[in-house]
Amino acid sequence: MRTTSTSKLIGLCLSAVQQIIQECAYFANAESAFSSSSPSPPQNAGPPKPPSNVDSSRGLRLYGLEGCQEPLVELLCRQASRILQLYGTSSGDAGSSDHASLQPGAEREKAIALVKRRLELLTKTAYGKFYAYMYKEVPACWRQLYTDAAILRFAVLVLLEFNFQADAGSKEDADEKEKERRMKRKMIVDEMVKTLDLSLILAGAAGQSRGRKWVDEAFALLDDVLGDMSAVTTAAAAGGAKKGNDDEQEGERPQKKRRLSSSPNTKDEVIKGINDTWHNTPSFSTIEPFTPPVKNPISRVSAESLSIEAFQSHFAKPRPDGNPGPAPLIITGLVDHWPALTTHPWNKPAYLLSRTLSGRRLVPVEIGRSYVDEGWGQKIISFGEFLSKYIDASIPYTPSSSNVSPFLSSSSSAQPQPSSSDLLPEKDNTQIAYLAQHPLFLQLPRLRQDILIPDLCYTAPPPHPTDPSQDQPELDSPQLNAWFGPPGTITPLHTDPYHNLLVQVVGRKYVRLYGPEQTVRMRPRGKEGGVEMGNTSQVDVGVVEGWDKLEGDDKEGVKSGDEGGRENSEMGWEEDFNNVPFVDCILEPGDTLYIPIGWWHYVRGLSVSFSVSFWWN
C-alpha cells in the first residue's frame, strides 16, 4: 500500500541515510569511510564533496559530529551504507545490481539484526558519555551521535521491516497468520516510536541537518501512514459488510439477517470519522478527594479589562502590604479561545490519545508525591500507560510491546542495560505519577497547536525585587512546560527564576504564595547530593497544615528540615512559619495565575489536572 504519506516517509528515511553517509565520509575521508562491508564509491569519483552543512572555507564542521572519535563515525557510516545495500540501493549508484543480491530470508534477517546491534552499540556509547556532564553541558557530538544512530534505527524499521499493507477485514475475521502479521507490525510501530522519542527525551534530538525537525516530520508522517492504513481497513470492512448484506438478499434463505451498516464508505469519510471519534467520549473525572480552604484570596481581573498596557502598569503598582515588586494576579478569560479548551479539548482522554499515536508516545514522569520525598524517582513510560495506570484506570490501553530504556534493543537476545528510569520497583495503583515541568510541546508539536502564547508574555516585567543575583539572561522567547497528573500531585514550596503565567486547562489546582521578602522564613534548602536546591523550601506545607501524613518518615524532620547541614532543633520555627503572610487561590479551567519572580509557591492538584506554564522575563 503505497500512499503519498508512505512514499514521503520512505523518502525521508532514504534522504537521512544518504545524508549521514555523505557527512561521515567527508569527516573520515573517503578511504577510511568505506570498508569491505560498505559499498565502494564510484571509480574516479575523486575526494568526497563537502556536505551542505560544511563550510569548507572554515574547515570541517558537522554541527557537532566532528567531536566524536573517528572509529565511531566510521561505524555510523558503515551502518548507513549497509541499510542502503539491504534496501537495494547505494549512495554511489542507486541502480547497482550488486546491492540487491540479498533476498528475503534468514541471511537477510541476520544482516538486519547485525545492523541493529551495531546501532545499539553506538547509542550505548553516546549515552554513556552523558553521565560525565550536566545535561546542558553534554557536548553536541554525543547527543548528535545518539540521534543519528536512532534515525538510522528508525530507517531500518521503515525501509526493511515494516509492512505497509493495510489489514484485510476486521480483527474478528483474521486468521492466525493475519493475527501474527498484525502483532508483528504493532511491535515494529512501538519500536519506531520508542526509538525516536528516546532521541528527543534523552538526547534532545541534536543535529541541525536532521535533529528535531527531522524527528517531528517523521512522527507526523508515521501518524498519517497509520491513519491511512486504518481508514482503508475500516472502509474495506464496511464494504465487505455491505456486500454480505447484498448477497444475503439475493439468496433464498439467508441464515442470519445482518443489520444494514451505516459506516462511511469513502476514505475521506472514514478519516474524518477517525479524527472525530473523541467528540462524544467521556471527560476526565472532576472528583476532588480533598480541597484545602482558601484563606487569603488572590485578586481576580477579567482579560477583557486587562490590556497589555494595563498589565504592564500592574508591575509598578504598589502592593497592599507595602513590600517591593508586583503582586500575584488571577486573570480570567485570557485563554477561552484556545483549542485546548474548545475544539480540541484536553479534558477528553480520547483526544489526547489521538495526538500521541494512540498513546504510544513516551513521556518522562515523576513517581512519588513530591520531588523532595524519600523514594521519589523518575520513569519513562508511554502516554497511554500513564493515563491508564495513574490517571484513570477505566481508560483501555494495551501496554507497549517494547521495553523502554535509553538503549535501542535490537533483538530478544540483546538485553539493554537498565537505567535509573527503569530501576523503580513496581507499586500498587495508589502510587502517584506526575508529568511535571516537561517541555511536552517541543516533543508533541500537534499538542502545541492547541495553545497560544498569551500576549502578556511580551511585556517587560521588572527584575527580582529583593535579590538581583537571581535575575537571568533575557529569554529569546517564553519557555513552555506541561504539568499533568492525577489528584494529589504536589509541587513543594519553591521559587522560579522567571516571571510565570500558570494557565489551568483541565481540572483544578490549589496554589499558595509567599512574598520574596519572606525568603529567610521559607527555610531554603542548600546543596543536596551535589545539586543546588536553594530554590526549594524545607517546609512541607501539606504536613504543616495537617493535610498530609507521611507514613514511615520522621514527620518532625520533614517539617523542620534536616538537610544541608542546618540545625533542626530551632525552637518556634513552625509557629513563625504559620505567622508568615500568604495569599492563595483555587485555579479553575481557563484561569491564568501571574506569579511574579521571587514569589515562593506551593501547588497541589485537586482533581485530574493539566496546566501550562509560561516563563518569561
VEXDREN-2710 file (C-alpha; in Angstrom, 1 decimal):
% VEXDREN-2710
k/r/px/py/pz
1/MET/0.0/0.0/0.0
2/ARG/2.0/3.0/-1.3
3/THR/0.1/6.1/-0.3
4/THR/1.5/9.6/-0.6
5/SER/2.3/9.6/3.1
6/THR/4.1/6.2/2.8
7/SER/6.2/7.5/-0.1
8/LYS/7.1/10.6/1.8
9/LEU/8.1/8.6/4.9
10/ILE/10.3/6.2/2.8
11/GLY/11.8/9.2/1.0
12/LEU/12.5/11.0/4.3
13/CYS/14.4/7.9/5.7
14/LEU/16.4/7.3/2.5
15/SER/17.4/11.0/2.4
16/ALA/18.6/10.9/6.0
17/VAL/20.6/7.7/5.4
18/GLN/22.3/9.2/2.3
19/GLN/23.0/12.4/4.2
20/ILE/24.6/10.6/7.1
21/ILE/26.8/8.7/4.7
22/GLN/27.9/11.9/3.0
23/GLU/28.7/13.7/6.2
24/CYS/30.5/10.8/7.8
25/ALA/32.5/10.1/4.6
26/TYR/33.6/13.7/4.4
27/PHE/34.6/13.6/8.1
28/ALA/36.6/10.4/8.0
29/ASN/37.9/10.9/4.4
30/ALA/36.9/8.7/1.5
31/GLU/39.4/6.0/2.0
32/SER/38.6/5.2/5.7
33/ALA/34.9/5.8/5.4
34/PHE/34.3/2.9/3.1
35/SER/35.3/-0.6/4.3
36/SER/34.9/-4.0/2.9
37/SER/31.4/-4.2/4.3
38/SER/30.4/-0.9/2.8
39/PRO/29.5/-0.2/-0.8
40/SER/32.5/1.2/-2.7
41/PRO/32.5/4.8/-4.0
42/PRO/32.2/5.2/-7.8
43/GLN/35.5/4.9/-9.7
44/ASN/37.3/8.1/-10.4
45/ALA/34.9/9.9/-8.1
46/GLY/37.7/11.9/-6.5
47/PRO/37.6/13.2/-3.0
48/PRO/34.1/13.5/-1.4
49/LYS/32.3/16.7/-1.8
50/PRO/31.6/18.6/1.4
51/PRO/28.0/18.1/2.5
52/SER/25.7/21.0/2.6
53/ASN/26.3/21.8/6.3
54/VAL/30.1/22.0/5.9
55/ASP/31.8/25.4/5.3
56/SER/35.0/24.2/3.5
57/SER/36.5/27.7/3.7
58/ARG/36.5/27.4/7.6
59/GLY/37.4/23.8/7.8
60/LEU/35.3/20.8/8.8
61/ARG/32.2/21.4/10.8
62/LEU/29.4/18.9/11.0
63/TYR/27.5/20.7/13.7
64/GLY/28.9/18.5/16.5
65/LEU/29.6/15.1/15.0
66/GLU/33.3/16.0/14.4
67/GLY/33.8/15.9/18.2
68/CYS/33.2/12.1/18.3
69/GLN/36.0/9.6/17.8
70/GLU/36.7/8.7/14.2
71/PRO/36.0/4.9/14.7
72/LEU/32.5/5.7/15.9
73/VAL/31.8/8.0/13.0
74/GLU/33.1/5.3/10.6
75/LEU/30.9/2.7/12.3
76/LEU/27.9/5.0/11.9
77/CYS/28.7/5.5/8.2
78/ARG/29.1/1.7/7.6
79/GLN/25.6/1.0/9.1
80/ALA/24.0/3.7/6.9
81/SER/25.7/2.2/3.9
82/ARG/24.6/-1.3/4.8
83/ILE/21.0/-0.1/5.2
84/LEU/21.0/1.2/1.6
85/GLN/22.6/-2.1/0.5
86/LEU/19.9/-4.1/2.1
87/TYR/17.2/-1.8/0.8
88/GLY/18.5/-2.4/-2.8
89/THR/20.3/0.9/-3.5
90/SER/23.5/2.7/-2.5
91/SER/24.7/6.2/-2.0
92/GLY/27.0/5.9/-5.0
93/ASP/24.9/4.0/-7.6
94/ALA/21.2/3.6/-7.0
95/GLY/20.9/1.2/-9.8
96/SER/23.7/-1.2/-8.9
97/SER/22.6/-4.8/-9.1
98/ASP/25.2/-5.8/-6.5
99/HIS/23.2/-4.2/-3.8
100/ALA/20.0/-6.1/-4.5
101/SER/21.6/-9.6/-4.1
102/LEU/20.3/-10.3/-0.6
103/GLN/16.9/-11.9/-0.9
104/PRO/14.3/-12.0/1.9
105/GLY/15.2/-14.9/4.2
106/ALA/17.4/-15.9/7.1
107/GLU/20.5/-14.4/5.6
108/ARG/18.9/-11.0/5.2
109/GLU/17.3/-11.1/8.6
110/LYS/20.7/-11.8/10.2
111/ALA/22.2/-8.9/8.3
112/ILE/19.4/-6.6/9.5
113/ALA/19.9/-7.8/13.1
114/LEU/23.6/-7.1/12.9
115/VAL/23.0/-3.5/11.8
116/LYS/20.6/-3.1/14.7
117/ARG/23.1/-4.4/17.2
118/ARG/25.8/-2.0/15.9
119/LEU/23.5/0.9/16.1
120/GLU/22.6/-0.1/19.6
121/LEU/26.3/-0.1/20.4
122/LEU/26.5/3.5/19.2
123/THR/23.6/4.6/21.3
124/LYS/25.0/2.9/24.4
125/THR/28.4/4.6/23.8
126/ALA/26.9/8.0/23.3
127/TYR/24.5/7.7/26.2
128/GLY/27.3/6.6/28.5
129/LYS/29.1/9.9/27.8
130/PHE/26.0/11.8/29.0
131/TYR/26.8/10.9/32.6
132/ALA/30.1/12.7/32.6
133/TYR/28.4/16.1/32.3
134/MET/25.5/18.2/33.5
135/TYR/22.8/17.7/30.8
136/LYS/23.0/21.2/29.5
137/GLU/26.8/20.8/29.1
138/VAL/26.8/17.4/27.2
139/PRO/28.9/18.0/24.1
140/ALA/26.8/18.2/20.9
141/CYS/28.7/15.4/19.3
142/TRP/27.4/12.7/21.7
143/ARG/23.9/14.0/21.5
144/GLN/24.0/14.0/17.7
145/LEU/25.6/10.6/17.6
146/TYR/22.8/9.2/19.7
147/THR/20.2/11.0/17.5
148/ASP/21.7/9.9/14.2
149/ALA/22.0/6.3/15.4
150/ALA/18.3/6.5/16.4
151/ILE/17.4/7.9/13.0
152/LEU/19.2/5.1/11.3
153/ARG/17.4/2.6/13.5
154/PHE/14.1/4.1/12.6
155/ALA/15.1/3.9/8.9
156/VAL/15.8/0.2/9.3
157/LEU/12.3/-0.4/10.7
158/VAL/10.7/1.7/8.0
159/LEU/12.7/0.5/5.0
160/LEU/13.5/-3.1/5.9
161/GLU/10.9/-4.4/8.3
162/PHE/7.6/-2.5/8.3
163/ASN/4.7/-4.0/6.3
164/PHE/2.7/-1.1/4.7
165/GLN/-0.1/-3.4/3.6
166/ALA/-3.4/-2.5/5.2
167/ASP/-5.3/-5.1/7.3
168/ALA/-7.8/-7.1/5.3
169/GLY/-11.1/-7.0/7.1
170/SER/-11.9/-6.8/10.8
171/LYS/-9.9/-8.3/13.7
172/GLU/-12.7/-10.9/14.3
173/ASP/-12.3/-12.2/10.7
174/ALA/-8.5/-12.5/10.9
175/ASP/-6.9/-16.0/10.7
176/GLU/-3.9/-16.9/12.8
177/LYS/-1.4/-15.9/10.1
178/GLU/-3.1/-12.5/9.8
179/LYS/-3.1/-12.0/13.5
180/GLU/0.6/-12.8/13.7
181/ARG/1.3/-10.3/10.9
182/ARG/-0.7/-7.6/12.8
183/MET/1.1/-8.3/16.1
184/LYS/4.5/-8.1/14.4
185/ARG/3.5/-4.7/12.8
186/LYS/2.4/-3.4/16.2
187/MET/5.7/-4.4/17.7
188/ILE/7.6/-2.6/14.9
189/VAL/5.5/0.6/15.3
190/ASP/6.1/0.5/19.1
191/GLU/9.8/0.2/18.4
192/MET/9.7/3.1/15.9
193/VAL/8.0/5.4/18.5
194/LYS/10.4/4.3/21.3
195/THR/13.4/4.9/19.1
196/LEU/12.6/8.5/18.1
197/ASP/11.0/9.5/21.4
198/LEU/14.2/8.5/23.3
199/SER/16.2/10.6/21.0
200/LEU/14.0/13.5/21.9
201/ILE/13.8/12.9/25.6
202/LEU/17.4/11.8/26.3
203/ALA/19.5/13.5/23.5
204/GLY/17.3/16.5/22.7
205/ALA/17.3/15.3/19.0
206/ALA/20.5/17.1/18.4
207/GLY/21.8/18.0/14.9
208/GLN/21.0/20.8/12.6
209/SER/20.9/18.8/9.4
210/ARG/18.3/16.4/10.8
211/GLY/17.7/16.6/14.5
212/ARG/14.4/17.7/16.0
213/LYS/12.9/18.9/12.7
214/TRP/13.5/15.6/11.1
215/VAL/12.1/13.6/14.0
216/ASP/9.0/15.8/14.1
217/GLU/8.4/15.3/10.4
218/ALA/8.9/11.5/10.8
219/PHE/6.4/11.3/13.6
220/ALA/3.8/13.4/11.6
221/LEU/4.3/11.1/8.5
222/LEU/4.1/8.0/10.6
223/ASP/0.8/9.2/12.1
224/ASP/-0.5/9.9/8.6
225/VAL/0.6/6.5/7.4
226/LEU/-1.1/4.7/10.2
227/GLY/-4.2/6.8/9.7
228/ASP/-4.3/6.0/6.0
229/MET/-4.0/2.3/6.8
230/SER/-6.7/2.3/9.4
231/ALA/-9.0/4.2/7.1
232/VAL/-8.5/1.7/4.3
233/THR/-9.1/-1.2/6.7
234/THR/-12.3/0.4/8.0
235/ALA/-13.6/1.1/4.6
236/ALA/-12.8/-2.4/3.4
237/ALA/-14.6/-3.9/6.4
238/ALA/-17.6/-1.6/5.8
239/GLY/-17.6/-2.6/2.1
240/GLY/-17.4/-6.3/3.0
241/ALA/-20.4/-6.0/5.3
242/LYS/-22.4/-4.2/2.7
243/LYS/-21.5/-6.9/0.1
244/GLY/-22.5/-9.6/2.5
245/ASN/-25.9/-7.9/3.0
246/ASP/-26.5/-7.7/-0.7
247/ASP/-25.5/-11.4/-1.1
248/GLU/-28.0/-12.4/1.6
249/GLN/-30.8/-10.5/0.0
250/GLU/-30.2/-12.3/-3.3
251/GLY/-30.1/-15.8/-1.7
252/GLU/-33.3/-17.7/-1.0
253/ARG/-32.7/-18.4/2.7
254/PRO/-30.1/-16.2/4.4
255/GLN/-29.0/-17.9/7.6
256/LYS/-28.8/-14.7/9.5
257/LYS/-30.2/-11.2/8.8
258/ARG/-27.5/-8.6/9.2
259/ARG/-28.2/-5.1/10.2
260/LEU/-27.6/-2.6/7.4
261/SER/-24.3/-0.8/8.1
262/SER/-24.2/2.9/8.4
263/SER/-20.5/3.0/8.2
264/PRO/-18.8/5.6/5.9
265/ASN/-17.7/4.2/2.6
266/THR/-15.2/6.7/1.2
267/LYS/-11.7/7.1/2.5
268/ASP/-12.3/10.8/3.3
269/GLU/-15.4/10.0/5.3
270/VAL/-13.6/7.3/7.2
271/ILE/-10.6/9.5/8.1
272/LYS/-13.0/12.3/9.3
273/GLY/-14.7/9.7/11.4
274/ILE/-11.5/8.6/12.9
275/ASN/-10.4/12.1/13.7
276/ASP/-13.7/13.0/15.4
277/THR/-14.2/9.8/17.4
278/TRP/-13.3/11.7/20.7
279/HIS/-16.1/14.2/20.4
280/ASN/-18.7/12.2/22.3
281/THR/-16.3/10.4/24.6
282/PRO/-16.1/10.7/28.4
283/SER/-14.1/13.6/30.0
284/PHE/-11.6/13.2/32.9
285/SER/-13.1/12.8/36.3
286/THR/-13.6/16.0/38.3
287/ILE/-13.7/14.3/41.7
288/GLU/-11.6/16.0/44.3
289/PRO/-10.5/13.7/47.2
290/PHE/-9.5/16.8/49.3
291/THR/-10.0/20.5/48.8
292/PRO/-8.0/23.0/51.0
293/PRO/-9.7/26.1/52.2
294/VAL/-8.8/29.4/50.6
295/LYS/-7.9/31.9/53.3
296/ASN/-6.4/34.9/51.6
297/PRO/-7.8/35.1/48.0
298/ILE/-5.7/36.5/45.2
299/SER/-7.2/39.4/43.3
300/ARG/-9.0/38.5/40.1
301/VAL/-9.4/40.5/36.9
302/SER/-11.1/39.8/33.6
303/ALA/-9.0/39.6/30.5
304/GLU/-11.4/41.9/28.8
305/SER/-10.5/44.7/31.2
306/LEU/-6.7/44.0/31.2
307/SER/-4.9/45.3/28.2
308/ILE/-1.2/44.8/27.7
309/GLU/-0.7/48.4/28.9
310/ALA/-2.7/47.8/32.0
311/PHE/-0.8/44.6/32.8
312/GLN/2.5/46.5/32.3
313/SER/1.2/49.1/34.7
314/HIS/0.4/46.3/37.2
315/PHE/4.2/45.7/37.6
316/ALA/4.7/49.2/39.1
317/LYS/1.5/49.1/41.2
318/PRO/2.4/49.2/45.0
319/ARG/1.5/46.0/46.8
320/PRO/-1.1/46.4/49.6
321/ASP/1.4/45.4/52.3
322/GLY/4.0/47.9/51.0
323/ASN/6.6/45.4/50.1
324/PRO/8.5/45.7/46.8
325/GLY/7.6/44.1/43.5
326/PRO/4.3/43.3/41.8
327/ALA/1.6/41.2/43.4
328/PRO/0.2/37.9/42.1
329/LEU/-2.9/38.2/40.0
330/ILE/-5.6/35.8/38.5
331/ILE/-6.7/36.7/35.0
332/THR/-10.0/35.1/33.9
333/GLY/-11.0/34.6/30.3
334/LEU/-7.5/35.0/28.9
335/VAL/-7.4/31.6/27.1
336/ASP/-11.0/30.9/26.5
337/HIS/-10.3/30.9/22.8
338/TRP/-7.6/28.2/23.0
339/PRO/-8.5/25.0/21.0
340/ALA/-7.4/23.0/24.1
341/LEU/-10.5/24.4/25.8
342/THR/-12.8/24.4/22.8
343/THR/-12.5/22.4/19.6
344/HIS/-9.6/20.2/20.8
345/PRO/-10.5/19.6/24.4
346/TRP/-7.7/18.3/26.6
347/ASN/-10.2/17.1/29.2
348/LYS/-11.0/14.2/26.8
349/PRO/-8.7/11.3/27.2
350/ALA/-9.6/10.1/23.7
351/TYR/-8.4/13.3/22.2
352/LEU/-5.0/13.2/24.0
353/LEU/-4.6/9.6/22.9
354/SER/-5.3/10.7/19.3
355/ARG/-2.5/13.2/19.5
356/THR/0.0/10.7/20.9
357/LEU/-0.2/8.0/18.3
358/SER/-2.9/6.2/20.2
359/GLY/-1.0/6.6/23.4
360/ARG/2.3/5.1/22.1
361/ARG/4.4/8.3/22.6
362/LEU/6.8/8.2/25.5
363/VAL/6.9/10.7/28.4
364/PRO/9.1/11.1/31.4
365/VAL/7.1/11.1/34.7
366/GLU/7.9/11.7/38.3
367/ILE/6.9/8.8/40.6
368/GLY/6.0/9.9/44.1
369/ARG/4.1/12.6/46.0
370/SER/6.8/15.3/45.8
371/TYR/10.3/15.6/44.4
372/VAL/11.7/16.2/47.9
373/ASP/10.2/13.0/49.4
374/GLU/12.2/9.9/50.1
375/GLY/11.7/7.2/47.4
376/TRP/10.9/9.8/44.7
377/GLY/12.1/8.9/41.2
378/GLN/11.5/9.2/37.5
379/LYS/10.5/6.8/34.8
380/ILE/9.9/6.9/31.0
381/ILE/6.6/5.3/30.1
382/SER/4.1/5.5/27.2
383/PHE/1.4/8.2/27.4
384/GLY/-1.3/5.6/27.2
385/GLU/0.2/3.7/30.2
386/PHE/0.4/7.0/32.1
387/LEU/-3.3/7.7/31.5
388/SER/-4.5/4.2/32.3
389/LYS/-2.3/3.4/35.3
390/TYR/-2.1/6.7/37.0
391/ILE/-4.9/9.0/35.8
392/ASP/-8.0/6.8/35.1
393/ALA/-8.0/3.0/35.3
394/SER/-11.1/2.8/33.1
395/ILE/-9.1/4.1/30.1
396/PRO/-8.4/1.0/28.0
397/TYR/-4.8/0.7/26.9
398/THR/-2.6/-2.2/25.7
399/PRO/0.9/-1.9/27.1
400/SER/3.7/-1.4/24.5
401/SER/5.5/-4.5/23.3
402/SER/8.8/-2.6/23.5
403/ASN/10.8/-2.3/26.8
404/VAL/11.6/1.3/27.5
405/SER/15.2/2.0/28.2
406/PRO/17.7/4.6/26.9
407/PHE/19.0/1.9/24.5
408/LEU/17.6/0.6/21.3
409/SER/17.4/-3.2/21.9
410/SER/17.9/-4.9/18.6
411/SER/16.6/-8.4/19.4
412/SER/15.2/-10.5/22.1
413/SER/18.7/-11.9/22.7
414/ALA/20.2/-8.5/23.3
415/GLN/19.3/-7.2/26.7
416/PRO/19.7/-3.5/27.2
417/GLN/21.4/-2.2/30.4
418/PRO/18.9/-0.8/32.9
419/SER/18.9/3.0/33.6
420/SER/17.8/4.9/36.6
421/SER/14.4/5.3/34.9
422/ASP/13.9/1.5/34.9
423/LEU/15.0/0.7/38.4
424/LEU/11.9/1.8/40.3
425/PRO/10.0/-1.0/41.9
426/GLU/6.5/-1.7/40.7
427/LYS/4.0/-0.5/43.3
428/ASP/0.2/-0.5/43.5
429/ASN/-2.1/1.8/41.7
430/THR/-2.3/4.2/44.6
431/GLN/1.2/5.5/43.7
432/ILE/1.2/9.0/42.2
433/ALA/2.9/9.9/38.9
434/TYR/3.3/13.4/37.6
435/LEU/4.3/14.6/34.2
436/ALA/5.9/17.7/35.6
437/GLN/7.9/20.6/34.1
438/HIS/8.4/18.8/30.9
439/PRO/8.8/20.6/27.5
440/LEU/6.0/18.4/26.2
441/PHE/5.1/20.8/23.4
442/LEU/8.5/20.6/21.8
443/GLN/8.1/16.8/21.8
444/LEU/4.5/16.9/20.6
445/PRO/4.0/19.8/18.1
446/ARG/0.4/18.7/17.5
447/LEU/-0.5/19.5/21.1
448/ARG/1.4/22.7/20.8
449/GLN/-1.0/23.8/18.1
450/ASP/-3.8/23.7/20.7
451/ILE/-2.4/26.6/22.8
452/LEU/-1.2/30.1/22.1
453/ILE/1.4/32.2/23.9
454/PRO/-0.5/35.0/25.7
455/ASP/0.3/38.5/24.6
456/LEU/1.0/39.3/28.2
457/CYS/4.3/37.3/27.9
458/TYR/5.6/40.1/25.6
459/THR/5.6/42.7/28.3
460/ALA/8.7/43.9/30.1
461/PRO/8.4/42.7/33.8
462/PRO/10.7/44.1/36.5
463/PRO/13.8/42.3/37.9
464/HIS/13.8/40.3/41.1
465/PRO/12.6/42.8/43.8
466/THR/15.0/41.7/46.6
467/ASP/17.9/39.7/45.1
468/PRO/19.4/40.9/41.8
469/SER/21.6/37.7/41.7
470/GLN/18.5/35.7/40.9
471/ASP/17.9/37.6/37.6
472/GLN/18.5/35.5/34.5
473/PRO/19.7/36.5/31.0
474/GLU/16.8/37.6/28.8
475/LEU/14.9/34.8/27.1
476/ASP/14.5/34.8/23.3
477/SER/11.0/33.5/23.7
478/PRO/8.8/32.2/26.6
479/GLN/9.6/28.8/28.0
480/LEU/6.7/26.4/28.0
481/ASN/6.2/23.5/30.3
482/ALA/3.4/20.9/30.9
483/TRP/2.1/19.8/34.3
484/PHE/-0.3/16.9/34.1
485/GLY/-1.3/14.4/36.8
486/PRO/-4.0/12.9/39.0
487/PRO/-5.4/14.3/42.2
488/GLY/-2.8/14.8/44.9
489/THR/0.2/15.8/42.9
490/ILE/2.3/18.3/44.7
491/THR/5.0/20.8/43.7
492/PRO/6.7/21.7/47.0
493/LEU/7.2/25.3/48.1
494/HIS/9.7/26.8/45.7
495/THR/10.6/29.8/43.6
496/ASP/11.0/30.2/39.8
497/PRO/13.9/32.0/38.0
498/TYR/11.4/33.9/35.8
499/HIS/8.0/35.6/35.9
500/ASN/5.4/32.9/35.3
501/LEU/1.9/32.7/33.8
502/LEU/0.4/29.5/35.0
503/VAL/-2.6/28.5/32.8
504/GLN/-5.1/25.9/34.1
505/VAL/-6.6/23.9/31.2
506/VAL/-8.1/20.8/32.8
507/GLY/-9.3/20.3/36.4
508/ARG/-8.5/22.5/39.5
509/LYS/-5.4/23.3/41.5
510/TYR/-4.7/24.9/44.8
511/VAL/-1.8/27.4/44.9
512/ARG/-0.4/29.2/47.9
513/LEU/2.2/32.0/47.5
514/TYR/4.6/33.8/49.9
515/GLY/6.3/37.1/49.0
516/PRO/10.1/37.2/48.1
517/GLU/10.8/39.3/51.2
518/GLN/10.0/36.2/53.3
519/THR/12.8/34.1/51.8
520/VAL/14.6/33.5/55.0
521/ARG/11.5/32.4/56.8
522/MET/10.9/29.9/54.0
523/ARG/13.9/27.9/55.2
524/PRO/15.6/27.3/51.8
525/ARG/17.5/24.1/51.3
526/GLY/21.1/24.1/50.4
527/LYS/23.1/21.7/48.2
528/GLU/21.8/18.1/48.5
529/GLY/23.7/15.3/46.8
530/GLY/25.7/17.9/44.8
531/VAL/22.5/19.5/43.5
532/GLU/21.7/23.1/44.3
533/MET/18.3/23.1/46.0
534/GLY/18.3/26.7/47.3
535/ASN/15.1/27.5/45.4
536/THR/13.1/24.9/47.3
537/SER/11.9/25.2/50.9
538/GLN/12.5/22.6/53.7
539/VAL/8.9/23.2/54.8
540/ASP/6.2/20.8/53.7
541/VAL/3.1/22.9/53.6
542/GLY/0.8/19.9/53.4
543/VAL/2.3/18.4/56.5
544/VAL/2.3/21.6/58.5
545/GLU/-1.3/22.3/57.7
546/GLY/-2.3/18.7/58.6
547/TRP/-3.5/17.8/55.0
548/ASP/-0.8/15.1/54.6
549/LYS/0.6/12.4/56.7
550/LEU/3.8/10.8/55.6
551/GLU/3.9/7.2/56.9
552/GLY/7.3/5.7/57.7
553/ASP/9.0/9.1/57.8
554/ASP/10.0/11.4/60.6
555/LYS/7.2/13.9/60.5
556/GLU/9.1/16.5/62.5
557/GLY/12.2/16.0/60.3
558/VAL/10.1/16.6/57.2
559/LYS/8.5/19.7/58.7
560/SER/11.6/21.3/60.1
561/GLY/14.2/20.1/57.6
562/ASP/17.4/18.3/58.4
563/GLU/19.4/18.6/55.1
564/GLY/22.2/20.9/54.1
565/GLY/23.8/20.8/57.5
566/ARG/21.2/23.0/59.1
567/GLU/20.2/22.8/62.7
568/ASN/16.8/21.1/63.1
569/SER/16.4/22.0/66.8
570/GLU/15.5/25.6/66.4
571/MET/12.6/26.5/68.7
572/GLY/9.5/28.1/67.4
573/TRP/10.2/27.8/63.6
574/GLU/6.8/26.3/62.9
575/GLU/4.9/29.0/64.8
576/ASP/7.0/31.6/63.0
577/PHE/6.2/30.0/59.6
578/ASN/2.5/29.8/60.4
579/ASN/2.6/33.6/61.0
580/VAL/4.1/34.4/57.6
581/PRO/1.5/36.2/55.5
582/PHE/0.5/34.4/52.3
583/VAL/-2.1/34.6/49.5
584/ASP/-3.8/31.6/48.0
585/CYS/-6.4/30.5/45.4
586/ILE/-8.0/27.6/43.5
587/LEU/-7.5/27.8/39.8
588/GLU/-10.4/26.8/37.6
589/PRO/-10.2/25.6/34.0
590/GLY/-9.4/28.7/31.9
591/ASP/-7.8/30.7/34.8
592/THR/-4.4/32.2/34.4
593/LEU/-2.3/32.9/37.5
594/TYR/0.5/35.5/37.3
595/ILE/3.3/34.5/39.6
596/PRO/6.0/37.3/39.9
597/ILE/9.6/36.3/40.0
598/GLY/10.8/35.6/43.6
599/TRP/7.4/34.5/45.0
600/TRP/7.5/31.2/46.8
601/HIS/4.6/29.0/45.7
602/TYR/3.2/25.6/46.7
603/VAL/1.0/23.9/44.1
604/ARG/-1.4/21.0/44.8
605/GLY/-3.6/19.1/42.2
606/LEU/-7.1/18.7/43.5
607/SER/-8.6/16.7/40.6
608/VAL/-7.1/15.4/37.4
609/SER/-5.2/18.5/36.3
610/PHE/-3.4/19.7/33.2
611/SER/-1.6/23.1/33.4
612/VAL/0.8/25.0/31.1
613/SER/3.4/27.4/32.5
614/PHE/4.9/30.3/30.5
615/TRP/8.2/31.6/31.9
616/TRP/9.4/34.9/30.6
617/ASN/11.5/38.0/31.5
END
